[in-house]
Amino acid sequence: MSEKKIGNLVVGLGVFIFGINFVSMKFLIKHIPPFTLIFLRFAIASVFLGFIVKIKSFKSEGYKKIHRDDKISVIVTGFLGVAIFYSLYGLALVYISASLGALICAMIPIFTLIANIIIYKKKFDPFVIVNFIIAVLGVLLVLDIGLEKKFDFSKLIGCIFMLLAIFSWIAYTIKTYELQRKYDSIYLLYKQTLSATALLLVVALFDCEKAIKVFEQRDILVPLIGNLLFVGIICSALGYFFYIYGMEKIGVEISSLYMNLIPAVTAIASYLFLNEIMNIKKVIGIIIVIGSLFAVGLRDWIKSRVKEDI
């Protein structure tokens, strides 16, 4: 099998894992307090990532250690991209469905482009803005707002939490991009996750009593542990590892196109495992959002190919 085929397969697997992640988190958030859940998730991820780092260091000459000047940046990025992002993400899933959460998160690339226009004064791109508006209309369809029915304001609260999570993630990616040019991606992720887990422990202690009572319920103990291991090991560590590995084989642009499929994976899994209602309006909304995201990603891919040919 060629390297490109392996890359496509591995990136696809990573995207599938990311899509299922929303479903698993939605199940867990029903039972475990949000901050305790995020702490447990990344405590497990830290152990597993540490294991991967040890294995990779044996096979190579080791990793470039985090420079003293960058340690604060690693702590800050871990705080933004792990502690804050996933805490807000968990709170959002208390109020909205897994499929809607995945749909809003899928818009991160467009939000990032808009942030670059606002923060870095980059050239205004009408194509991106038009597709952003189209994507928002698709999200509104999934929200199922109708004049004939009373609007559920809890959904609005969930959307606000998810939007705040997105802004936190954008800040994380901007700062992490600078660090990734200096350090190995997996090693950097391990250090960020470790620092965030230490911060999350302090908050999780407040929910300790509630969490203990949850794990005393024997009827849900097995699915709880199973889903915790899934989000902690498969999603937080292996999913990221697969995606990074595949991206190195097929490139950033193609990998980004795969990421647009996450809402579709989540929607199907939510329907099958969480019995989430999936009507025609929601299906059309999901297709509209995915279509607008693909349009932006495909345009960027075509531009990159044209530059390579010049």
C-alpha positions in Angstrom: 0.0 0.0 0.0 1.4 3.4 -1.0 2.1 6.1 1.6 -0.7 8.3 0.3 -3.2 5.5 0.7 -2.0 4.9 4.2 -2.2 8.6 4.9 -5.8 8.8 3.7 -6.8 5.7 5.7 -5.2 7.0 8.9 -6.6 10.5 8.6 -10.1 9.0 7.9 -9.7 6.9 11.0 -8.8 9.9 13.0 -11.8 11.9 11.8 -14.1 8.9 12.5 -12.7 8.9 16.1 -13.2 12.6 16.5 -16.8 12.3 15.3 -17.6 9.5 17.7 -16.0 11.6 20.5 -19.0 13.9 20.7 -21.4 11.0 21.2 -19.3 9.4 23.9 -18.9 12.8 25.7 -22.7 13.4 25.5 -23.2 10.1 27.3 -20.6 10.8 29.9 -21.8 14.4 30.6 -25.2 13.0 31.6 -23.6 11.2 34.5 -20.3 12.8 35.5 -19.9 16.5 36.5 -18.3 18.4 33.6 -15.0 19.5 35.3 -14.5 16.0 36.9 -15.1 14.4 33.5 -12.6 16.7 31.7 -10.0 16.0 34.4 -10.5 12.2 34.2 -10.3 12.3 30.4 -7.0 14.1 30.3 -5.5 12.4 33.3 -6.0 9.1 31.3 -4.7 10.8 28.1 -1.6 12.1 30.0 -0.7 8.6 31.1 -1.2 7.2 27.6 0.6 10.0 25.8 3.5 9.7 28.2 3.7 6.0 27.2 3.8 6.9 23.5 6.5 9.6 24.2 8.6 6.9 26.0 8.3 4.4 23.1 9.2 7.1 20.5 12.1 8.3 22.5 13.6 4.7 22.6 13.3 4.5 18.8 15.0 7.8 18.2 17.5 10.1 19.9 14.8 11.5 22.1 12.9 14.8 22.1 14.1 18.4 22.2 13.2 19.5 25.7 11.0 22.4 26.2 13.1 25.5 26.6 12.7 27.6 29.7 11.5 30.6 27.8 8.7 28.4 26.2 7.4 26.7 29.4 4.9 29.5 30.2 3.6 29.3 26.6 3.2 25.5 27.0 1.2 26.0 30.2 -0.9 28.8 28.6 -1.7 26.7 25.5 -2.5 23.7 27.6 -4.9 25.9 29.7 -6.6 27.3 26.6 -6.7 24.3 24.3 -7.3 21.6 26.9 -8.6 23.0 30.2 -10.8 25.9 28.9 -11.8 24.5 25.5 -12.9 21.1 26.8 -14.5 22.5 30.0 -16.7 24.8 27.8 -17.2 22.0 25.3 -18.5 19.8 28.1 -20.8 22.5 29.5 -22.2 23.0 26.0 -23.1 19.3 25.7 -25.2 19.6 28.8 -27.6 21.9 26.8 -27.2 20.9 23.1 -27.1 17.6 21.2 -23.9 15.9 20.2 -24.6 16.5 16.5 -25.2 20.2 16.9 -22.0 20.5 19.0 -20.0 18.8 16.3 -21.6 21.0 13.7 -20.6 24.2 15.5 -17.0 22.9 16.2 -16.7 22.0 12.5 -16.9 25.7 11.7 -13.6 26.4 13.6 -11.6 26.8 10.3 -13.9 29.5 9.1 -13.9 31.2 12.5 -10.1 31.1 12.4 -10.0 32.7 9.0 -12.3 35.5 10.2 -10.2 35.9 13.3 -7.1 36.4 11.1 -9.0 39.1 9.1 -9.9 40.9 12.4 -6.7 40.4 14.4 -4.0 40.4 11.8 -5.8 42.7 9.4 -5.5 40.2 6.6 -7.3 40.8 3.3 -11.0 40.7 3.5 -12.2 37.5 1.8 -15.8 37.7 0.5 -15.8 34.0 -0.4 -15.1 33.0 3.3 -17.7 35.5 4.6 -20.4 34.2 2.3 -19.7 30.6 3.2 -19.7 31.5 6.9 -23.2 33.1 6.5 -24.4 29.9 4.6 -22.9 27.7 7.4 -24.7 29.7 10.1 -28.0 29.3 8.2 -27.4 25.6 8.2 -26.8 25.6 12.0 -30.0 27.5 12.4 -31.8 24.7 10.5 -30.4 22.2 12.9 -31.4 24.3 15.9 -34.9 23.9 14.4 -36.1 27.4 15.2 -39.8 27.8 14.2 -42.3 30.6 14.7 -44.9 28.1 15.6 -43.0 26.8 18.6 -41.5 28.3 21.7 -37.7 28.6 21.4 -35.7 26.5 23.8 -33.3 29.0 25.4 -31.2 26.2 26.9 -30.0 25.5 23.3 -28.9 29.1 23.0 -26.8 28.7 26.3 -25.2 25.6 24.9 -24.4 27.4 21.6 -22.8 30.3 23.5 -20.6 27.9 25.5 -19.6 26.1 22.3 -18.7 29.5 20.6 -16.6 30.5 23.6 -14.9 27.1 23.4 -14.1 27.8 19.7 -12.6 31.2 20.5 -10.4 29.5 23.2 -9.3 26.9 20.6 -8.4 29.5 18.0 -6.2 31.3 20.6 -4.7 27.9 21.4 -3.9 27.0 17.7 -2.4 30.4 17.0 0.1 30.1 19.9 0.7 26.3 19.4 1.6 26.9 15.7 4.6 28.8 16.9 5.6 26.0 19.3 5.1 23.2 16.7 7.9 24.7 14.7 10.3 24.1 17.6 9.1 20.8 19.1 7.7 17.4 18.1 3.9 17.5 17.9 3.2 14.5 20.2 5.7 15.6 22.8 4.3 19.1 22.8 0.7 17.7 23.1 1.9 15.5 26.0 3.4 18.5 27.9 0.3 20.7 27.2 -2.1 17.9 28.4 0.0 17.3 31.5 0.0 20.9 32.5 -3.8 21.2 31.8 -4.5 18.1 33.8 -2.8 19.6 36.9 -4.9 22.7 36.6 -8.1 20.7 36.1 -7.4 18.7 39.2 -7.9 21.8 41.4 -11.4 22.4 39.9 -12.3 18.7 39.8 -11.8 18.4 43.6 -15.0 20.5 44.1 -17.0 17.9 42.4 -15.2 14.9 44.0 -18.1 13.9 46.2 -20.6 13.8 43.3 -18.2 11.9 41.1 -17.7 9.2 43.8 -21.4 8.6 44.0 -21.6 8.2 40.2 -19.0 5.5 40.2 -20.9 3.6 43.0 -23.8 3.0 40.5 -22.9 -0.6 39.4 -25.5 -0.6 36.6 -23.7 2.1 34.6 -20.1 1.4 35.8 -19.0 -0.6 32.8 -20.2 1.9 30.1 -18.8 4.8 32.2 -15.4 3.3 32.4 -15.5 2.1 28.7 -16.4 5.6 27.5 -13.9 7.3 29.7 -11.1 5.0 28.3 -12.4 5.8 24.8 -12.3 9.6 25.2 -9.1 9.5 27.2 -7.0 7.1 25.1 -8.7 6.7 21.7 -9.9 10.3 21.2 -7.5 12.4 23.2 -4.3 10.5 22.3 -4.7 8.0 19.4 -7.1 10.2 17.3 -4.7 13.1 17.4 -1.7 10.8 16.7 -3.5 9.2 13.7 -4.5 12.6 12.3 -1.0 14.1 12.6 0.7 11.0 11.2 -1.7 10.9 8.2 -1.4 14.7 7.7 2.4 14.2 7.2 1.6 11.8 4.4 -1.1 13.6 2.4 -0.7 17.3 3.5 -2.6 19.8 5.5 -5.1 20.8 2.8 -6.5 17.2 2.1 -6.5 16.4 5.9 -8.6 19.6 6.5 -11.1 18.4 3.9 -11.5 15.1 5.8 -12.2 17.1 9.0 -15.4 18.5 7.5 -16.9 15.0 7.6 -17.0 15.0 11.5 -20.6 16.4 11.8 -21.9 13.7 9.5 -20.1 11.0 11.5 -21.5 12.5 14.7 -25.0 12.9 13.4 -25.2 9.2 12.3 -23.6 7.9 15.5 -26.0 10.1 17.6 -29.0 8.8 15.8 -27.8 5.2 16.3 -26.5 5.3 19.9 -28.2 8.3 21.5 -31.6 8.1 19.7 -31.3 11.8 18.8 -34.1 13.0 16.5 -33.0 13.4 12.9 -35.6 15.1 10.7 -35.3 16.4 7.1 -34.7 19.9 8.3 -31.7 18.8 10.4 -30.3 16.7 7.6 -30.5 19.6 5.2 -28.8 21.9 7.8 -25.9 19.4 8.2 -25.5 19.1 4.5 -25.5 22.9 4.1 -22.8 23.4 6.8 -20.6 20.5 5.4 -21.0 21.9 1.9 -19.9 25.4 2.8 -16.9 24.1 4.8 -15.9 21.9 1.9 -16.2 24.9 -0.5 -13.7 26.9 1.6 -11.3 23.9 2.1 -11.5 22.9 -1.6 -10.7 26.4 -2.7 -7.6 26.5 -0.4 -6.5 23.1 -1.8 -6.8 24.3 -5.4 -4.8 27.4 -4.6 -2.0 25.4 -3.0 -1.9 23.1 -6.1 -1.7 26.1 -8.4 1.2 27.5 -6.4 3.0 24.2 -6.6 2.6 24.1 -10.4 4.0 27.6 -10.8 
